[in-house]
Structure formats: structure tokens, C-alpha cells
Amino acid sequence: MRIERDRYQQALLTNAERFRYWCVKLLDIPYRWGEENLLGTDCSGTVCWPLLRMGYNIRTTAAGLYHKIFTTKSSYSDDTATQALFFRKGGAITHVAPFVGRGVVLNAGETVRQLTSAYLIRWFEDHEHAEALCRQLDWAAADGVSRMGQDCWDLDPMESVLRGDV
């Protein structure tokens, strides 16, 4: 019964709301490079795992997300859009944090935490000398990348175990 109610409630959400719903499931998960599952995730996993839960076969780096999926420049305060904050240093995208509310991002550090975007921007400017860029997800691009398998690796093996696929 509960699973059916959850599916019904999610069907009433916009894509942006559904994305944020799955993002916050990662709160307090430890940082693990190259993973995206409920036992550990890296920064790109905080974006790819919610998309995976929404049916998109996207597993890539922060740079891949920036260049192929989050392709629209956007403001920092649009709650109706699916947005992420990217950090660029020396021309390379080095980090990503998805927005989960107005001015609030999910950051994969030692553990996944909610931070204000202003705090994270200041930290990256001061410590990494990186520029912050806010981008909006292009759903058509996400669908195309997912269907073609571009910039996609196989499902995280631990995610397969957790889902009961193996």
C-alpha cells in the first residue's frame, strides 16, 4: 500500500519536484568517489542517482552533466526548474551540487549535506579559486543522453545489489 501511495504522490509532482525528492534521500550518505547509491556517493552521484531513480540512464562526471545535460544558464532562485551549481577552475568543471530548495544545495563533502548556495560559493571561491555557475537541466538533452548511452557507465554495482537486480 505504501509503495503505491508513494508512486501516486510522485506522479503529482513536477520533474523538478521529483528530482529534489530523490536528492534529499541522499542526505547524510558518506562520500565515496565513483559511487552513486544509498551507501555512498560523490558529487556527480548526487545528480545522477536522482535522475536514475526517475528513469534516466545517466551516470557521468560533473563535467559531463555541465556540458551535455545542464546546458541552460539560469538564475539562482528558480524553484520551478531543476538546477545545479557547478564550479569551474582553470576552464575545467570540478564540482557539482544540485539545488534542493531556494538557495539550498546538496553538497557531497565528507557526507552529503544541505548548505546554502551562498556558503558553498564563498568556500569554493576562497579555497579552490573556482567560479560558480548555475545551470538548468535540459530534459530533452537528458532524455537523448539517456537513450543513446553517451557519457554513461553501467549502473553502479552496489545500486544493483540494493535494488535487488542481482
C-alpha positions as CSV (number, residue, x, y, z in Angstrom):
1,M,0.0,0.0,0.0
2,R,2.7,2.5,1.0
3,I,4.6,1.9,-2.3
4,E,1.5,2.6,-4.4
5,R,0.8,5.7,-2.4
6,D,4.3,7.0,-2.9
7,R,4.1,6.3,-6.7
8,Y,0.8,8.2,-6.8
9,Q,2.2,11.1,-4.9
10,Q,5.3,11.3,-7.1
11,A,3.1,11.2,-10.2
12,L,1.6,14.5,-9.0
13,L,5.0,16.2,-8.8
14,T,6.7,18.2,-11.5
15,N,10.1,16.9,-12.8
16,A,11.9,19.5,-10.6
17,E,10.0,18.4,-7.5
18,R,10.6,14.7,-8.2
19,F,14.3,15.4,-8.7
20,R,14.6,17.2,-5.4
21,Y,12.6,14.4,-3.7
22,W,15.2,11.9,-4.8
23,C,18.1,14.2,-4.0
24,V,17.2,14.6,-0.3
25,K,17.2,10.8,0.1
26,L,21.0,11.1,-0.1
27,L,21.3,13.3,3.0
28,D,24.0,12.1,5.4
29,I,25.3,9.5,3.0
30,P,29.1,9.2,3.1
31,Y,31.3,10.5,0.3
32,R,32.6,7.7,-1.9
33,W,34.3,8.6,-5.1
34,G,32.8,7.0,-8.3
35,E,29.7,5.7,-6.5
36,E,26.1,6.7,-6.5
37,N,23.9,4.7,-4.2
38,L,22.4,4.9,-0.7
39,L,25.7,3.7,0.9
40,G,27.9,6.3,-0.7
41,T,28.1,8.9,-3.4
42,D,30.4,11.5,-5.0
43,C,29.3,15.0,-6.2
44,S,28.1,13.8,-9.6
45,G,26.2,11.0,-7.9
46,T,24.1,13.5,-6.1
47,V,22.7,14.4,-9.5
48,C,22.9,11.1,-11.4
49,W,21.3,9.0,-8.7
50,P,18.1,11.1,-8.6
51,L,17.9,11.0,-12.4
52,L,18.4,7.2,-12.3
53,R,15.5,6.9,-9.9
54,M,13.4,8.9,-12.3
55,G,14.2,6.5,-15.2
56,Y,17.1,8.3,-16.9
57,N,20.2,6.2,-17.6
58,I,22.7,8.9,-16.8
59,R,25.9,8.2,-14.9
60,T,28.7,10.7,-15.7
61,T,31.0,13.3,-14.2
62,A,30.3,16.8,-13.2
63,A,31.8,18.0,-16.5
64,G,29.6,15.6,-18.4
65,L,26.5,16.9,-16.6
66,Y,27.5,20.5,-17.3
67,H,28.3,20.1,-21.0
68,K,25.6,17.7,-22.1
69,I,22.6,17.9,-19.7
70,F,22.6,21.1,-17.6
71,T,23.0,23.3,-20.7
72,T,20.9,26.3,-19.9
73,K,22.2,29.2,-17.9
74,S,19.7,30.1,-15.1
75,S,19.2,32.3,-12.0
76,Y,19.9,31.1,-8.5
77,S,16.3,31.4,-7.4
78,D,14.0,29.4,-9.7
79,D,12.2,26.8,-7.7
80,T,10.3,25.6,-10.8
81,A,13.4,24.4,-12.5
82,T,15.8,21.5,-12.0
83,Q,19.1,23.3,-11.3
84,A,22.6,22.6,-10.2
85,L,25.5,24.7,-9.1
86,F,28.7,23.9,-10.9
87,F,32.3,25.0,-10.1
88,R,34.9,25.8,-12.8
89,K,38.6,26.2,-12.1
90,G,41.0,26.8,-14.9
91,G,38.4,26.1,-17.5
92,A,37.5,22.6,-16.1
93,I,34.3,21.7,-14.2
94,T,35.5,20.4,-10.9
95,H,32.3,20.0,-8.7
96,V,28.5,19.9,-8.8
97,A,25.8,20.4,-6.2
98,P,22.1,20.1,-7.1
99,F,19.7,22.7,-5.8
100,V,17.1,21.2,-3.4
101,G,15.4,24.4,-2.5
102,R,15.6,28.2,-2.9
103,G,19.3,29.0,-2.3
104,V,19.9,25.5,-0.8
105,V,22.2,22.8,-2.4
106,L,23.1,19.3,-1.6
107,N,26.8,19.0,-1.3
108,A,28.9,15.8,-1.3
109,G,31.8,16.5,1.1
110,E,32.7,14.0,3.8
111,T,29.0,13.3,3.9
112,V,26.1,14.7,1.8
113,R,24.8,17.8,3.5
114,Q,22.5,20.7,2.8
115,L,24.2,24.0,2.5
116,T,23.2,27.4,1.4
117,S,24.5,28.1,-2.1
118,A,26.0,31.4,-0.9
119,Y,28.1,29.5,1.6
120,L,29.3,26.9,-0.9
121,I,30.1,29.6,-3.5
122,R,32.2,31.5,-0.9
123,W,34.0,28.4,0.1
124,F,34.9,27.4,-3.4
125,E,36.0,31.0,-4.2
126,D,38.2,31.2,-1.1
127,H,39.7,27.7,-1.0
128,E,39.6,26.5,-4.6
129,H,39.6,29.8,-6.5
130,A,36.7,28.4,-8.5
131,E,33.9,30.2,-10.3
132,A,30.3,29.2,-9.6
133,L,27.9,28.7,-12.5
134,C,24.2,27.9,-12.1
135,R,22.7,25.8,-14.8
136,Q,19.3,24.4,-15.5
137,L,18.7,20.8,-16.7
138,D,17.5,20.4,-20.3
139,W,15.1,17.5,-20.1
140,A,15.2,16.8,-23.8
141,A,19.0,16.6,-23.6
142,A,18.8,14.3,-20.6
143,D,16.4,12.0,-22.5
144,G,18.7,12.0,-25.5
145,V,21.9,11.2,-23.5
146,S,20.0,8.5,-21.6
147,R,18.7,6.8,-24.7
148,M,22.0,7.0,-26.6
149,G,24.1,5.9,-23.6
150,Q,26.5,8.8,-24.2
151,D,28.7,9.6,-21.2
152,C,27.1,6.8,-19.3
153,W,28.7,4.0,-17.4
154,D,26.9,0.9,-16.3
155,L,24.7,1.1,-13.2
156,D,26.8,1.3,-10.0
157,P,27.2,-2.3,-9.0
158,M,26.2,-1.6,-5.4
159,E,23.0,0.1,-6.7
160,S,22.2,-3.1,-8.5
161,V,22.6,-5.1,-5.2
162,L,20.5,-2.6,-3.3
163,R,17.7,-2.7,-5.9
164,G,17.8,-6.5,-5.9
165,D,18.8,-6.7,-9.6
166,V,21.4,-9.4,-8.8
